[in-house]
């Protein structure tokens, strides 16, 4: 089970680093073609979301690689879960039920990972 959770943790971290980097550094018009919701946020807020996702993704794996323990990955998982719950609520408020599904699934995965980090 530990191997499965480690692989899942790494996959989620890579996903957040990839998506966070995209939101943090790509031009907003380019992002808007793929993620229409960015037109409803200021450029600064889109960048902040990207930085948060990037930091969270790195926080899931880097401390384990350098031997800093589980506190930072636990905090990263919980913060990313909160961010994904917020994203799901935002999608649902826009009546974008289909767009909320990935956020809900990721929040669930992150909460499961956090639970196993505590145990």
Wavefront OBJ file of the C-alpha trace (Angstrom):
o trace
v 0.000 0.000 0.000
v 2.872 2.379 0.777
v 4.240 1.974 -2.756
v 0.855 2.777 -4.288
v 0.516 5.884 -2.107
v 4.045 7.012 -2.970
v 3.350 6.657 -6.689
v 0.024 8.467 -6.301
v 1.733 11.236 -4.316
v 4.381 11.634 -7.022
v 1.757 11.674 -9.799
v -0.305 14.345 -8.028
v 2.846 16.384 -7.358
v 3.878 16.249 -11.026
v 0.359 17.264 -12.073
v 0.338 20.293 -9.765
v 3.859 21.358 -10.758
v 2.870 21.148 -14.439
v -0.477 22.938 -14.115
v 0.858 25.460 -11.599
v 3.775 26.355 -13.859
v 1.355 26.819 -16.730
v -0.865 29.203 -14.743
v 2.091 31.049 -13.247
v 4.027 31.733 -16.431
v 1.952 31.341 -19.604
v 0.279 34.401 -21.145
v -3.302 34.843 -19.934
v -4.854 34.865 -23.459
v -3.189 31.510 -24.129
v -4.534 30.120 -20.850
v -8.022 31.469 -21.581
v -8.206 29.252 -24.652
v -7.764 26.178 -22.456
v -9.303 27.417 -19.203
v -12.126 29.912 -19.834
v -12.476 30.658 -16.111
v -9.234 32.700 -16.177
v -11.181 35.501 -17.869
v -13.199 35.901 -14.658
v -10.085 36.413 -12.491
v -7.488 39.154 -12.462
v -4.095 38.297 -13.941
v -2.586 38.566 -10.462
v -5.035 36.043 -9.005
v -4.431 33.559 -11.828
v -0.694 33.870 -11.191
v -1.186 33.422 -7.417
v -3.208 30.254 -8.021
v -0.410 29.007 -10.252
v 2.261 29.790 -7.660
v 0.199 28.053 -4.956
v -0.214 24.940 -7.101
v 3.474 24.945 -8.011
v 4.565 25.346 -4.380
v 2.096 22.699 -3.229
v 3.266 20.223 -5.847
v 6.885 20.753 -4.841
v 5.895 20.570 -1.168
v 4.406 17.122 -1.690
v 7.692 15.549 -2.796
v 10.784 17.669 -2.118
v 10.808 17.287 1.685
v 10.703 13.512 1.307
v 13.571 13.583 -1.164
v 15.818 15.674 1.089
v 14.681 14.008 4.332
v 12.707 16.800 5.998
v 9.909 14.560 7.265
v 6.173 14.556 6.673
v 4.997 17.871 8.107
v 5.578 19.942 4.953
v 3.984 17.352 2.608
v 1.028 17.100 4.993
v 0.543 20.874 4.977
v 0.972 20.932 1.179
v -1.634 18.194 0.716
v -4.149 19.935 2.985
v -3.604 23.345 1.358
v -3.935 21.893 -2.141
v -7.105 20.054 -1.067
v -8.545 23.349 0.198
v -7.592 25.024 -3.088
v -9.294 22.239 -5.063
v -12.445 22.460 -2.934
v -12.515 26.196 -3.654
v -12.036 25.489 -7.362
v -14.890 22.976 -7.326
v -17.205 25.447 -5.582
v -16.281 28.113 -8.127
v -16.994 25.776 -11.056
v -20.321 24.772 -9.522
v -21.287 28.434 -9.041
v -20.582 28.956 -12.758
v -22.889 25.981 -13.487
v -19.840 24.131 -14.846
v -20.561 20.779 -13.194
v -18.243 18.919 -15.567
v -15.399 21.312 -14.739
v -15.837 20.687 -11.005
v -15.230 16.932 -11.257
v -11.399 17.016 -11.566
v -11.159 19.395 -8.608
v -13.381 17.177 -6.462
v -11.419 14.041 -7.402
v -8.079 15.739 -6.697
v -9.335 17.061 -3.352
v -10.372 13.524 -2.392
v -7.013 12.069 -3.417
v -5.137 14.779 -1.513
v -7.203 14.178 1.626
v -6.523 10.437 1.400
v -2.800 11.131 1.003
v -2.901 13.494 3.996
v -4.692 10.883 6.082
v -2.001 8.305 5.350
v 0.741 10.835 6.117
v -0.721 11.209 9.606
v -1.023 7.470 10.238
l 1 2 3 4 5 6 7 8 9 10 11 12 13 14 15 16 17 18 19 20 21 22 23 24 25 26 27 28 29 30 31 32 33 34 35 36 37 38 39 40 41 42 43 44 45 46 47 48 49 50 51 52 53 54 55 56 57 58 59 60 61 62 63 64 65 66 67 68 69 70 71 72 73 74 75 76 77 78 79 80 81 82 83 84 85 86 87 88 89 90 91 92 93 94 95 96 97 98 99 100 101 102 103 104 105 106 107 108 109 110 111 112 113 114 115 116 117 118 119
